[in-house]
Amino acid sequence: AQSVTQPDIHITVSEGASLELRCNYSYGATPYLFWYVQSPGQGLQLLLKYFSGDTLVQGIKGFEAEFKRSQSSFNLRKPSVHWSDAAEYFCAVGRGFGNEKLTFGTGTRLTIIP
Amino acid sequence: DTGVSQNPRHKITKRGQNVTFRCDPISEHNRLYWYRQTLGQGPEFLTYFQNEAQLEKSRLLSDRFSAERPKGSFSTLEIQRTEQGDSAMYLCASSLQTADTQYFGPGTRLTVL
């Protein structure tokens, strides 16, 4: 069975500081991995995805993530956060081509302080 | 492309009542998904359709829940005899069968009193 763990429930960072959100997955085959962001009252927006190839993937809004098979991790990073990045971030693993069931982690809430 | 839309955005009901939610996917998308998200949790998969065929249902989808997509376009999710534990955000997403990205709607927040 597939599963995702996001160990950090809540993270607070200063505006302009770097950010890393952790994600560990469990999946029996080649994982299809996603990061989504959810702002209050909004739906989930895809930040980036990984299927194969280069293990460092670039996404929207200046985010990137690195796939490490040996650690079963897919951590999200941003070199310098902006106040508008405050939101809930979800890591997900997809069965199939990502167009079947997605299994999400419990999310990490990001707070930005001035 | 107007995105995935869901109606209503909010629904308050009394325990024991039936409720129905509607999802309109992106027009050319033939796959449609339903997820449920409770407070402090990530979305949990409920079911998905390819065109009008329901391909998979989660164990979370009890007998009180039924989802349909009769013409392969919009979908409805009905909950019969609602319980307080059904209070959650119900999210709909859509995708192309051949693509890897699910696009989510804004959700319907259900409160059962």
HADDOCK unambig.tbl for C-alpha pairs under 7 A between the chains (distance, minus, plus):
assign (segid A and resid 41 and name CA) (segid B and resid 106 and name CA) 6.99 0.50 0.50
assign (segid A and resid 42 and name CA) (segid B and resid 106 and name CA) 5.17 0.50 0.50
assign (segid A and resid 43 and name CA) (segid B and resid 104 and name CA) 5.75 0.50 0.50
assign (segid A and resid 43 and name CA) (segid B and resid 105 and name CA) 5.30 0.50 0.50
assign (segid A and resid 43 and name CA) (segid B and resid 106 and name CA) 3.99 0.50 0.50
assign (segid A and resid 43 and name CA) (segid B and resid 107 and name CA) 6.47 0.50 0.50
assign (segid A and resid 44 and name CA) (segid B and resid 104 and name CA) 5.63 0.50 0.50
assign (segid A and resid 90 and name CA) (segid B and resid 42 and name CA) 6.94 0.50 0.50
assign (segid A and resid 97 and name CA) (segid B and resid 100 and name CA) 5.55 0.50 0.50
assign (segid A and resid 98 and name CA) (segid B and resid 100 and name CA) 4.67 0.50 0.50
assign (segid A and resid 98 and name CA) (segid B and resid 101 and name CA) 6.44 0.50 0.50
assign (segid A and resid 99 and name CA) (segid B and resid 95 and name CA) 6.82 0.50 0.50
assign (segid A and resid 99 and name CA) (segid B and resid 97 and name CA) 6.55 0.50 0.50
assign (segid A and resid 99 and name CA) (segid B and resid 99 and name CA) 6.59 0.50 0.50
assign (segid A and resid 99 and name CA) (segid B and resid 100 and name CA) 5.18 0.50 0.50
assign (segid A and resid 99 and name CA) (segid B and resid 101 and name CA) 6.59 0.50 0.50
assign (segid A and resid 99 and name CA) (segid B and resid 102 and name CA) 6.75 0.50 0.50
assign (segid A and resid 101 and name CA) (segid B and resid 45 and name CA) 6.39 0.50 0.50
assign (segid A and resid 102 and name CA) (segid B and resid 45 and name CA) 6.68 0.50 0.50
assign (segid A and resid 103 and name CA) (segid B and resid 44 and name CA) 6.78 0.50 0.50
assign (segid A and resid 103 and name CA) (segid B and resid 45 and name CA) 7.00 0.50 0.50
assign (segid A and resid 104 and name CA) (segid B and resid 42 and name CA) 5.53 0.50 0.50
assign (segid A and resid 104 and name CA) (segid B and resid 43 and name CA) 6.09 0.50 0.50
assign (segid A and resid 104 and name CA) (segid B and resid 44 and name CA) 6.93 0.50 0.50
assign (segid A and resid 105 and name CA) (segid B and resid 42 and name CA) 5.58 0.50 0.50
assign (segid A and resid 106 and name CA) (segid B and resid 40 and name CA) 6.96 0.50 0.50
assign (segid A and resid 106 and name CA) (segid B and resid 41 and name CA) 4.65 0.50 0.50
assign (segid A and resid 106 and name CA) (segid B and resid 42 and name CA) 4.37 0.50 0.50
assign (segid A and resid 107 and name CA) (segid B and resid 41 and name CA) 6.75 0.50 0.50
assign (segid A and resid 107 and name CA) (segid B and resid 42 and name CA) 5.88 0.50 0.50
